[in-house]
Amino acid sequence: MAVLGEYRDISAGQVSNKTQIEKSILSRAINELLQRQLLLREFDAAGRRRSMLRLTATGLSRGGACVVRLPRGIVKLL
């Protein structure tokens, strides 16, 4: 979430590059943040393959105090 808070609109690929988290693992974390309404995803008008991510007001107010469960019991503080 720290990377998402630093950049207003950022793609999942860019988050993956900046955090060194594999895209498949990152996808699960993104989906959890979406379900918890801490993140917004806007799809590119040219096609749904690229989307931009942005924290919601609630996500921004949390300031990184968000735990996302990753595979194999790993818990990452985002």
N, C-alpha and C positions, 0 to 999 in steps of 0.2 A: 504494500500500500504506500510505502514511502516514495517509490518511484512514480506511482500514479499521482501522488500529491504534488510531486515536483514538476510534472509535465501535465498541462491541462488536457491535451488530446494526444494519446500515444497508442500505437498499435500493440497487439500482443507480441508480435515479433520483436518490436523494439524493447518491450519489457523483458522478454526472454534474453535478449542480448545484454541488457544492462544488469540483470540479476543473475545471469548464468543458470537460470532454471530452464529445464527442457520444456519445449512447447506443450507436450502431452500432459506434464505435471501442472504447468501453468494454466492450462485450459480448465482443469478441475478446480483450481483455486479461483479463477475468474468466474466460473459458474456458481461457486459458493457465494462469492461476493455479490453477484447479480441476484441470487435468491434472497440474500440478506438485505437487498436494496441499498448496498453501499457503493455500487458501481453502476454506471450507465454504459451501454454499448450502442454506438451508432454505426450502421453499415454504410459503406461507401456507395454513393449514387451510381457509380460505374459498375458495381457488382458486389455481391454479398461475400466474396472471398476475403475482402479486407474490411476491417472495422476499426473504429477508434474507441478507446476506452477513456472514461472520465469518472472521477469519484463524484458521488452525490454529495449534497450538503451534509448529510449524516456521516458519510464516509470521511469527508474533510474534517468534520468536528471530532471524529475519533482520533485523529492525529497519529495513526500507526498502532493504536491499541486494538488490534484485530488479530485473532488467531484463526488460521486456516489449516484444516487437516489435510495433509498430503499422504500419498500412498505409503504403505508399510509402517503405519503408526507414527510417521514423522509429523511433528507439529511445528509450524513455522510462524513466528510472530511477524505479522506484516504491518 
